[in-house]
Amino acid sequence: MKRDKEDLLKRLRRIEGQVRGIYRMIEEDKYCVDILHQIAAARAALGKVGMSLLESHTRGCVTDAIKEERGDEAIDELVDILMKFVK
């Protein structure tokens, strides 16, 4: 878990830097297409962080809930967050 957490935080710091870069690009009136490319890259990176968290949640929390006979509740919660995540 600790390694996963460190990896996620590292990725988020990188994304934070990307967003600051996008901010600067807009301030400096850079070419719109270049800004859109950077936005797409930041969104993809954030999506990867989300997928990593979803996998961890499913393999950890949901699996534990099923073992403890709280599976229906955990699966409902997972489906709900998946519906929001894929929008």
Phi and psi in radians as a Rosetta constraint file:
Dihedral C 1 N 2 CA 2 C 2 CIRCULARHARMONIC -1.059 0.35
Dihedral N 2 CA 2 C 2 N 3 CIRCULARHARMONIC -0.722 0.35
Dihedral C 2 N 3 CA 3 C 3 CIRCULARHARMONIC -1.137 0.35
Dihedral N 3 CA 3 C 3 N 4 CIRCULARHARMONIC -0.709 0.35
Dihedral C 3 N 4 CA 4 C 4 CIRCULARHARMONIC -1.092 0.35
Dihedral N 4 CA 4 C 4 N 5 CIRCULARHARMONIC -0.748 0.35
Dihedral C 4 N 5 CA 5 C 5 CIRCULARHARMONIC -1.088 0.35
Dihedral N 5 CA 5 C 5 N 6 CIRCULARHARMONIC -0.797 0.35
Dihedral C 5 N 6 CA 6 C 6 CIRCULARHARMONIC -1.080 0.35
Dihedral N 6 CA 6 C 6 N 7 CIRCULARHARMONIC -0.706 0.35
Dihedral C 6 N 7 CA 7 C 7 CIRCULARHARMONIC -1.112 0.35
Dihedral N 7 CA 7 C 7 N 8 CIRCULARHARMONIC -0.763 0.35
Dihedral C 7 N 8 CA 8 C 8 CIRCULARHARMONIC -1.106 0.35
Dihedral N 8 CA 8 C 8 N 9 CIRCULARHARMONIC -0.759 0.35
Dihedral C 8 N 9 CA 9 C 9 CIRCULARHARMONIC -1.120 0.35
Dihedral N 9 CA 9 C 9 N 10 CIRCULARHARMONIC -0.675 0.35
Dihedral C 9 N 10 CA 10 C 10 CIRCULARHARMONIC -1.093 0.35
Dihedral N 10 CA 10 C 10 N 11 CIRCULARHARMONIC -0.788 0.35
Dihedral C 10 N 11 CA 11 C 11 CIRCULARHARMONIC -1.090 0.35
Dihedral N 11 CA 11 C 11 N 12 CIRCULARHARMONIC -0.725 0.35
Dihedral C 11 N 12 CA 12 C 12 CIRCULARHARMONIC -1.163 0.35
Dihedral N 12 CA 12 C 12 N 13 CIRCULARHARMONIC -0.633 0.35
Dihedral C 12 N 13 CA 13 C 13 CIRCULARHARMONIC -1.110 0.35
Dihedral N 13 CA 13 C 13 N 14 CIRCULARHARMONIC -0.685 0.35
Dihedral C 13 N 14 CA 14 C 14 CIRCULARHARMONIC -1.124 0.35
Dihedral N 14 CA 14 C 14 N 15 CIRCULARHARMONIC -0.753 0.35
Dihedral C 14 N 15 CA 15 C 15 CIRCULARHARMONIC -1.106 0.35
Dihedral N 15 CA 15 C 15 N 16 CIRCULARHARMONIC -0.712 0.35
Dihedral C 15 N 16 CA 16 C 16 CIRCULARHARMONIC -1.019 0.35
Dihedral N 16 CA 16 C 16 N 17 CIRCULARHARMONIC -0.734 0.35
Dihedral C 16 N 17 CA 17 C 17 CIRCULARHARMONIC -1.127 0.35
Dihedral N 17 CA 17 C 17 N 18 CIRCULARHARMONIC -0.679 0.35
Dihedral C 17 N 18 CA 18 C 18 CIRCULARHARMONIC -1.085 0.35
Dihedral N 18 CA 18 C 18 N 19 CIRCULARHARMONIC -0.751 0.35
Dihedral C 18 N 19 CA 19 C 19 CIRCULARHARMONIC -1.157 0.35
Dihedral N 19 CA 19 C 19 N 20 CIRCULARHARMONIC -0.705 0.35
Dihedral C 19 N 20 CA 20 C 20 CIRCULARHARMONIC -1.079 0.35
Dihedral N 20 CA 20 C 20 N 21 CIRCULARHARMONIC -0.663 0.35
Dihedral C 20 N 21 CA 21 C 21 CIRCULARHARMONIC -1.111 0.35
Dihedral N 21 CA 21 C 21 N 22 CIRCULARHARMONIC -0.701 0.35
Dihedral C 21 N 22 CA 22 C 22 CIRCULARHARMONIC -1.113 0.35
Dihedral N 22 CA 22 C 22 N 23 CIRCULARHARMONIC -0.740 0.35
Dihedral C 22 N 23 CA 23 C 23 CIRCULARHARMONIC -0.994 0.35
Dihedral N 23 CA 23 C 23 N 24 CIRCULARHARMONIC -0.833 0.35
Dihedral C 23 N 24 CA 24 C 24 CIRCULARHARMONIC -1.111 0.35
Dihedral N 24 CA 24 C 24 N 25 CIRCULARHARMONIC -0.699 0.35
Dihedral C 24 N 25 CA 25 C 25 CIRCULARHARMONIC -1.049 0.35
Dihedral N 25 CA 25 C 25 N 26 CIRCULARHARMONIC -0.712 0.35
Dihedral C 25 N 26 CA 26 C 26 CIRCULARHARMONIC -1.191 0.35
Dihedral N 26 CA 26 C 26 N 27 CIRCULARHARMONIC -0.762 0.35
Dihedral C 26 N 27 CA 27 C 27 CIRCULARHARMONIC -0.996 0.35
Dihedral N 27 CA 27 C 27 N 28 CIRCULARHARMONIC -0.674 0.35
Dihedral C 27 N 28 CA 28 C 28 CIRCULARHARMONIC -1.579 0.35
Dihedral N 28 CA 28 C 28 N 29 CIRCULARHARMONIC 0.178 0.35
Dihedral C 28 N 29 CA 29 C 29 CIRCULARHARMONIC 0.951 0.35
Dihedral N 29 CA 29 C 29 N 30 CIRCULARHARMONIC 0.780 0.35
Dihedral C 29 N 30 CA 30 C 30 CIRCULARHARMONIC -1.213 0.35
Dihedral N 30 CA 30 C 30 N 31 CIRCULARHARMONIC 2.908 0.35
Dihedral C 30 N 31 CA 31 C 31 CIRCULARHARMONIC -1.057 0.35
Dihedral N 31 CA 31 C 31 N 32 CIRCULARHARMONIC 2.270 0.35
Dihedral C 31 N 32 CA 32 C 32 CIRCULARHARMONIC -0.960 0.35
Dihedral N 32 CA 32 C 32 N 33 CIRCULARHARMONIC -0.731 0.35
Dihedral C 32 N 33 CA 33 C 33 CIRCULARHARMONIC -1.112 0.35
Dihedral N 33 CA 33 C 33 N 34 CIRCULARHARMONIC -0.667 0.35
Dihedral C 33 N 34 CA 34 C 34 CIRCULARHARMONIC -1.113 0.35
Dihedral N 34 CA 34 C 34 N 35 CIRCULARHARMONIC -0.698 0.35
Dihedral C 34 N 35 CA 35 C 35 CIRCULARHARMONIC -1.133 0.35
Dihedral N 35 CA 35 C 35 N 36 CIRCULARHARMONIC -0.759 0.35
Dihedral C 35 N 36 CA 36 C 36 CIRCULARHARMONIC -1.102 0.35
Dihedral N 36 CA 36 C 36 N 37 CIRCULARHARMONIC -0.637 0.35
Dihedral C 36 N 37 CA 37 C 37 CIRCULARHARMONIC -1.079 0.35
Dihedral N 37 CA 37 C 37 N 38 CIRCULARHARMONIC -0.730 0.35
Dihedral C 37 N 38 CA 38 C 38 CIRCULARHARMONIC -1.191 0.35
Dihedral N 38 CA 38 C 38 N 39 CIRCULARHARMONIC -0.645 0.35
Dihedral C 38 N 39 CA 39 C 39 CIRCULARHARMONIC -1.107 0.35
Dihedral N 39 CA 39 C 39 N 40 CIRCULARHARMONIC -0.767 0.35
Dihedral C 39 N 40 CA 40 C 40 CIRCULARHARMONIC -1.069 0.35
Dihedral N 40 CA 40 C 40 N 41 CIRCULARHARMONIC -0.710 0.35
Dihedral C 40 N 41 CA 41 C 41 CIRCULARHARMONIC -1.138 0.35
Dihedral N 41 CA 41 C 41 N 42 CIRCULARHARMONIC -0.728 0.35
Dihedral C 41 N 42 CA 42 C 42 CIRCULARHARMONIC -1.157 0.35
Dihedral N 42 CA 42 C 42 N 43 CIRCULARHARMONIC -0.711 0.35
Dihedral C 42 N 43 CA 43 C 43 CIRCULARHARMONIC -1.111 0.35
Dihedral N 43 CA 43 C 43 N 44 CIRCULARHARMONIC -0.731 0.35
Dihedral C 43 N 44 CA 44 C 44 CIRCULARHARMONIC -1.112 0.35
Dihedral N 44 CA 44 C 44 N 45 CIRCULARHARMONIC -0.735 0.35
Dihedral C 44 N 45 CA 45 C 45 CIRCULARHARMONIC -1.125 0.35
Dihedral N 45 CA 45 C 45 N 46 CIRCULARHARMONIC -0.728 0.35
Dihedral C 45 N 46 CA 46 C 46 CIRCULARHARMONIC -1.149 0.35
Dihedral N 46 CA 46 C 46 N 47 CIRCULARHARMONIC -0.649 0.35
Dihedral C 46 N 47 CA 47 C 47 CIRCULARHARMONIC -1.072 0.35
Dihedral N 47 CA 47 C 47 N 48 CIRCULARHARMONIC -0.678 0.35
Dihedral C 47 N 48 CA 48 C 48 CIRCULARHARMONIC -1.149 0.35
Dihedral N 48 CA 48 C 48 N 49 CIRCULARHARMONIC -0.668 0.35
Dihedral C 48 N 49 CA 49 C 49 CIRCULARHARMONIC -1.094 0.35
Dihedral N 49 CA 49 C 49 N 50 CIRCULARHARMONIC -0.777 0.35
Dihedral C 49 N 50 CA 50 C 50 CIRCULARHARMONIC -1.071 0.35
Dihedral N 50 CA 50 C 50 N 51 CIRCULARHARMONIC -0.754 0.35
Dihedral C 50 N 51 CA 51 C 51 CIRCULARHARMONIC -1.121 0.35
Dihedral N 51 CA 51 C 51 N 52 CIRCULARHARMONIC -0.671 0.35
Dihedral C 51 N 52 CA 52 C 52 CIRCULARHARMONIC -1.097 0.35
Dihedral N 52 CA 52 C 52 N 53 CIRCULARHARMONIC -0.747 0.35
Dihedral C 52 N 53 CA 53 C 53 CIRCULARHARMONIC -1.155 0.35
Dihedral N 53 CA 53 C 53 N 54 CIRCULARHARMONIC -0.693 0.35
Dihedral C 53 N 54 CA 54 C 54 CIRCULARHARMONIC -1.089 0.35
Dihedral N 54 CA 54 C 54 N 55 CIRCULARHARMONIC -0.749 0.35
Dihedral C 54 N 55 CA 55 C 55 CIRCULARHARMONIC -1.096 0.35
Dihedral N 55 CA 55 C 55 N 56 CIRCULARHARMONIC -0.800 0.35
Dihedral C 55 N 56 CA 56 C 56 CIRCULARHARMONIC -1.078 0.35
Dihedral N 56 CA 56 C 56 N 57 CIRCULARHARMONIC -0.749 0.35
Dihedral C 56 N 57 CA 57 C 57 CIRCULARHARMONIC -1.099 0.35
Dihedral N 57 CA 57 C 57 N 58 CIRCULARHARMONIC -0.761 0.35
Dihedral C 57 N 58 CA 58 C 58 CIRCULARHARMONIC -1.148 0.35
Dihedral N 58 CA 58 C 58 N 59 CIRCULARHARMONIC -0.814 0.35
Dihedral C 58 N 59 CA 59 C 59 CIRCULARHARMONIC -1.249 0.35
Dihedral N 59 CA 59 C 59 N 60 CIRCULARHARMONIC -0.473 0.35
Dihedral C 59 N 60 CA 60 C 60 CIRCULARHARMONIC -1.751 0.35
Dihedral N 60 CA 60 C 60 N 61 CIRCULARHARMONIC -1.340 0.35
Dihedral C 60 N 61 CA 61 C 61 CIRCULARHARMONIC -1.089 0.35
Dihedral N 61 CA 61 C 61 N 62 CIRCULARHARMONIC -0.818 0.35
Dihedral C 61 N 62 CA 62 C 62 CIRCULARHARMONIC -1.180 0.35
Dihedral N 62 CA 62 C 62 N 63 CIRCULARHARMONIC -0.760 0.35
Dihedral C 62 N 63 CA 63 C 63 CIRCULARHARMONIC -1.041 0.35
Dihedral N 63 CA 63 C 63 N 64 CIRCULARHARMONIC -0.784 0.35
Dihedral C 63 N 64 CA 64 C 64 CIRCULARHARMONIC -1.081 0.35
Dihedral N 64 CA 64 C 64 N 65 CIRCULARHARMONIC -0.732 0.35
Dihedral C 64 N 65 CA 65 C 65 CIRCULARHARMONIC -1.107 0.35
Dihedral N 65 CA 65 C 65 N 66 CIRCULARHARMONIC -0.684 0.35
Dihedral C 65 N 66 CA 66 C 66 CIRCULARHARMONIC -1.114 0.35
Dihedral N 66 CA 66 C 66 N 67 CIRCULARHARMONIC -0.756 0.35
Dihedral C 66 N 67 CA 67 C 67 CIRCULARHARMONIC -1.092 0.35
Dihedral N 67 CA 67 C 67 N 68 CIRCULARHARMONIC -0.548 0.35
Dihedral C 67 N 68 CA 68 C 68 CIRCULARHARMONIC -1.634 0.35
Dihedral N 68 CA 68 C 68 N 69 CIRCULARHARMONIC 0.236 0.35
Dihedral C 68 N 69 CA 69 C 69 CIRCULARHARMONIC 1.079 0.35
Dihedral N 69 CA 69 C 69 N 70 CIRCULARHARMONIC 0.587 0.35
Dihedral C 69 N 70 CA 70 C 70 CIRCULARHARMONIC -2.048 0.35
Dihedral N 70 CA 70 C 70 N 71 CIRCULARHARMONIC 0.497 0.35
Dihedral C 70 N 71 CA 71 C 71 CIRCULARHARMONIC -1.107 0.35
Dihedral N 71 CA 71 C 71 N 72 CIRCULARHARMONIC -0.760 0.35
Dihedral C 71 N 72 CA 72 C 72 CIRCULARHARMONIC -1.029 0.35
Dihedral N 72 CA 72 C 72 N 73 CIRCULARHARMONIC -0.771 0.35
Dihedral C 72 N 73 CA 73 C 73 CIRCULARHARMONIC -1.094 0.35
Dihedral N 73 CA 73 C 73 N 74 CIRCULARHARMONIC -0.793 0.35
Dihedral C 73 N 74 CA 74 C 74 CIRCULARHARMONIC -1.166 0.35
Dihedral N 74 CA 74 C 74 N 75 CIRCULARHARMONIC -0.677 0.35
Dihedral C 74 N 75 CA 75 C 75 CIRCULARHARMONIC -1.193 0.35
Dihedral N 75 CA 75 C 75 N 76 CIRCULARHARMONIC -0.713 0.35
Dihedral C 75 N 76 CA 76 C 76 CIRCULARHARMONIC -1.024 0.35
Dihedral N 76 CA 76 C 76 N 77 CIRCULARHARMONIC -0.766 0.35
Dihedral C 76 N 77 CA 77 C 77 CIRCULARHARMONIC -1.111 0.35
Dihedral N 77 CA 77 C 77 N 78 CIRCULARHARMONIC -0.748 0.35
Dihedral C 77 N 78 CA 78 C 78 CIRCULARHARMONIC -1.102 0.35
Dihedral N 78 CA 78 C 78 N 79 CIRCULARHARMONIC -0.800 0.35
Dihedral C 78 N 79 CA 79 C 79 CIRCULARHARMONIC -1.063 0.35
Dihedral N 79 CA 79 C 79 N 80 CIRCULARHARMONIC -0.739 0.35
Dihedral C 79 N 80 CA 80 C 80 CIRCULARHARMONIC -1.040 0.35
Dihedral N 80 CA 80 C 80 N 81 CIRCULARHARMONIC -0.821 0.35
Dihedral C 80 N 81 CA 81 C 81 CIRCULARHARMONIC -1.241 0.35
Dihedral N 81 CA 81 C 81 N 82 CIRCULARHARMONIC -0.578 0.35
Dihedral C 81 N 82 CA 82 C 82 CIRCULARHARMONIC -1.097 0.35
Dihedral N 82 CA 82 C 82 N 83 CIRCULARHARMONIC -0.714 0.35
Dihedral C 82 N 83 CA 83 C 83 CIRCULARHARMONIC -1.068 0.35
Dihedral N 83 CA 83 C 83 N 84 CIRCULARHARMONIC -0.682 0.35
Dihedral C 83 N 84 CA 84 C 84 CIRCULARHARMONIC -1.277 0.35
Dihedral N 84 CA 84 C 84 N 85 CIRCULARHARMONIC -0.648 0.35
Dihedral C 84 N 85 CA 85 C 85 CIRCULARHARMONIC -1.215 0.35
Dihedral N 85 CA 85 C 85 N 86 CIRCULARHARMONIC -0.627 0.35
Dihedral C 85 N 86 CA 86 C 86 CIRCULARHARMONIC -1.502 0.35
Dihedral N 86 CA 86 C 86 N 87 CIRCULARHARMONIC -0.040 0.35
